[in-house]
Amino acid sequence: MAGLLIELFSEDIPARMQLGAARDFERLFGAKLSVAGLSYEALKAYVGPRRLALVVDGLPKETAAVTEEVKGPKESAPAQAMEGFLRKVGLTQDKLVLENGVWMARIEKPGVKTADVLGEMLREVILSFPWPKSMRSGTSTFRWVRPLKRILFLFDGQVIPFELEGLTASNLTEGHRFLGSGQVLPVSDFASYQKALADNSVILDHADRQKIILEQAKAVCAQAGCELIEDQGLLEEVAGLNEFPVPLLGDMDPQFLTLPPEVIKTSMRTHQKYFAVKDSKTGKMAAKFVITSNMKAIDSGAEIKRGNAKVLSARLSDGVFFWKEDNRQGNFDQWLKKLEGVTFHAKLGTMAQRVARIVELAKAIALFVHADAAVAGEAARLAKADLASYMVGEFPELQGVMGGYYADAAGLKLEIANAIREHYKPQGPSDSVPEAAVSAAVALADKLDTLIGFFAIDEKPTGSKDPFALRRSALGILRILRQHNVRVELNELVGFWYKSLLIYAGPDRAVYVDTDNWRGSAGPRVAEGEGEIFDNYLRDFRQGLLESPVWVIPTDRDYDLDIMYEHVPNVPEVEGALLTFRGYGQVSTEIEDFMADRLKVQLKDEGHRFDVIEAVFALRDSDIVRQTQRIAALEAVLKIPEGEDLLGAHKRAANILAAESKKGDLPKTQPRALPGAPAVESALLTRLNVAHRTIGMALEQEKYIDALREIAAMRENIDAFLDGVLVNAEDASVRANRLAMLKAVCDLSGEIADLSKIV
């Protein structure tokens, strides 16, 4: 067994790409080794600012000889088939073996030296490497993230012959740009490679650099009575910027502590890659920061700290200016006015129009989350205003957060300020859900407008592509609905969005909303209804019988919009002047399916049974809370003895119905008492009637466990019935009645789950 060492040495690799590159190097080269039949004991990639390295231990020095069997034509096959097979395998017929009437070719493939195949593997990996962004340098024809300077390529201590457009493999590497010897470093294996780098101030492992930064940063903070504000994303980025990290504690001008802490942290993180620091006693932001230097300084870093403090002061001075300007009186109204000129999406209108839709949605949703509709509407109206502020223009990641601060400074209600700062939540699986009712209403409205709006213009996610983050919006909606126990159906929420479009109606605009049997209204200037109504409306418009111009929203039908432009004054003939959306019915169905897929994944991740999820989702109920309650109830019953009775009773009845349905349509009559019926049949019918009432009341109260246990309790009656009578009786009326009884048994659980999907 032997070891392989590869180092691709280049100009500085962007820090954000490094960990992904290491994973890709392991994946791609590991796949090449597997295809070549080369097993190995361990494979690990290392990455730093100027190098991407791979170490493979336990590789054989040559591949094993193998015999490949290829199945050929039958003995009775025509001669042409045999001729084609012989050409394919490159053998003569006397070299074939006849087994069970089929010709077999055994092709001997001798082993090859591992060193002979590694070069082509590396070439293919380099040429196909999936950098997010790459470049060509000099006269090279291949792309790499930054100019590739050197290739180290060793197997079993020997250099593998390799050349790529003037780059020749060697056993040489380089140390730290400033702290190293400045000479090339010859190595013979991974141990000597690691030592040579360490002696020249390069810490090879990204994880080791992270650990050093975190431990030393905490230590320098503790000496000053402070605590490091940890940031894993920043830690990974800084570890990718430094080969020999040295954390230093710098001092910040205390006057900048008047800024919101988020502004200080964001400025430090985004512009300077500094860690923020808090006071150990008060827990508030301290006038200090941690910078990670890439070298040891003879003055213990004093000059480095002074220079970085000067740069930080300049950055934060801009923040102070933005903060003062943004807190002037009347800024919210000015910002909202600016949003009228900001396009959200060409097919969805301006940001001001989006805000208007969100306001209507928030007021409609407020009822379901037990919030004040007027307060929710006002919070929604102001939620996006800070997008036009100076501070958010500089730091887009602070949208919402700054709006909350500005709302506080303007003396707005606390619940409005909190709703503004929280309405983007949750932004990911680790983010929290807004707790206050008003915040939840605005957050739902914001995400619903995004999700439904893009579906309405047919910009749905496809495969792995989701440019508008609609999956994230859907997951956020689901989390809010579930956490706040919001009892509303998805199709109703889609209806609210379509109704919000009626805001476009005004003194000079009429709106048509084609919602496939859904109705909305917004006064006399709104044309609503099916295609025929709209045709009449359009006819009257063409004949000059209507005074108002027409703004058309939405229709699945293909109307001639040029006619609209011809007769509508003051509407510019540009894309988006007439907003056209797909109809409510189709969009509603697609949204329900999309949300169902997301909820299934969410529930499976929480540990719920796949078959139970499928059984409940088969009912296509769009009330998210009711679905999750049914899943929890069914799982609870299946864990107790009644669960076996529940499934047993349903299975026996369902199996008979399935067999009979193949012979023809099942009877649609209700079961009834027949003269001379056996006692077991009469007993089951009586029990069915009682159960129907009992289960109906349980379902009304959403006591699903009680309903399921009531069904399970019928197991004895069902077994007695099936064991005591012949369902497929000769008398057609008796047969129909007995099948109707079995169908009634299966229907008892029909409003909870499709029990046939339980395995």
Salt bridges, closest charged atoms under 4 A:
GLU7 OE2 - ARG51 NH1 2.90
GLU11 OE2 - LYS149 NZ 3.68
ASP12 OD1 - ARG177 NH2 2.88
ASP24 OD1 - ARG27 NH2 2.99
GLU68 OE1 - LYS109 NZ 2.94
GLU69 OE2 - ARG106 NE 2.89
GLU99 OE2 - ARG106 NH2 2.50
GLU120 OE1 - ARG123 NE 3.77
GLU124 OE1 - LYS32 NZ 2.61
ASP156 OD2 - LYS61 NZ 3.30
GLU174 OE2 - ARG150 NH2 2.97
ASP199 OD2 - LYS195 NZ 2.82
GLU230 OE2 - LYS218 NZ 3.05
ASP231 OD2 - ARG269 NE 2.59
GLU237 OE2 - LYS273 NZ 3.04
GLU243 OE1 - ARG50 NE 3.99
GLU243 OE2 - ARG51 NH2 3.03
ASP251 OD1 - LYS288 NZ 2.49
GLU303 OE2 - ARG306 NH2 2.76
GLU325 OE1 - ARG328 NE 3.78
GLU340 OE1 - LYS337 NZ 3.33
GLU360 OE2 - LYS363 NZ 3.42
GLU378 OE2 - ARG381 NH2 2.99
GLU394 OE2 - HIS271 NE2 3.59
ASP408 OD2 - ARG421 NH2 2.71
ASP431 OD1 - LYS425 NZ 2.97
ASP446 OD1 - ARG354 NH2 2.44
ASP446 OD1 - LYS384 NZ 2.99
ASP449 OD2 - ARG354 NH1 2.58
ASP449 OD1 - ARG357 NE 2.69
ASP458 OD1 - LYS460 NZ 2.44
ASP458 OD1 - ARG582 NH1 3.84
ASP466 OD2 - ARG471 NH1 3.84
GLU489 OE2 - ARG626 NH2 3.14
GLU530 OE2 - ARG519 NH1 3.75
ASP535 OD2 - ARG557 NH1 3.65
ASP540 OD1 - ARG539 NH2 3.34
GLU590 OE1 - LYS460 NZ 3.90
GLU590 OE2 - ARG582 NH2 2.68
ASP593 OD1 - ARG620 NH2 2.90
GLU606 OE2 - ARG482 NH1 2.85
GLU606 OE1 - HIS608 NE2 3.70
ASP611 OD2 - ARG609 NH2 2.69
GLU614 OE2 - LYS600 NZ 3.37
ASP621 OD2 - ARG626 NE 2.55
ASP621 OD2 - ARG630 NH1 2.84
ASP623 OD2 - ARG487 NH2 3.11
ASP623 OD2 - ARG626 NH1 3.74
GLU635 OE1 - HIS608 ND1 2.74
GLU642 OE2 - ARG709 NH2 2.80
ASP645 OD1 - ARG715 NH1 3.44
GLU660 OE2 - LYS663 NZ 3.11
GLU660 OE1 - ARG735 NH2 2.69
GLU681 OE1 - ARG738 NE 2.90
GLU702 OE1 - ARG487 NH1 2.75
GLU710 OE2 - ARG687 NH2 3.85
ASP719 OD1 - ARG652 NH1 3.06
ASP719 OD2 - ARG715 NE 2.86
ASP723 OD1 - ARG652 NH2 3.18
ASP747 OD2 - LYS743 NZ 3.10
